[in-house]
Amino acid sequence: MIEYAVKIAVTAVLVVAISEAAKHSTLLGALLASLPLTSLIAIVWLYAETRDAARVADLSSGIFWLVLPSLVLFIALPALLRHGVAFWPSLVIAAALTALSYVSLVAILRRAGISI
């Protein structure tokens, strides 16, 4: 149970630190958010709990493939906002486009024989 509390605390501190940094410098906030810290933390936790390098390799490969559709959010959201769409509708539309991208990529990867 203490492991879960530590995981939650580390994750919460990370998110708060990024949002606070972004208030002072969007560059610093963006830099921190773009680092694969969450992935690294998940990889470390998985290895620490399982000692299974194959699972870590599978997770890492899956993360690689799924980073690609996540980029849609970071293209669509600023484009919508810059074209005058309000924040909440922009966020919903960008999230929906991202979800569609995830579904599409998973289908494409399955057809290509790549499992994640």
ABEGO torsion letter per residue (X at the ends): XAAAAAAAAAAAAAAAAAAAAAAABAAAAAAAAABAAAAAAAAAAAAAAAGBAAAAAAAAAAAAAAAAAAAAAAAAAAAAAAAGBBAAAAAAAAAAAAAAAAAAAAAAAAAAGBBX
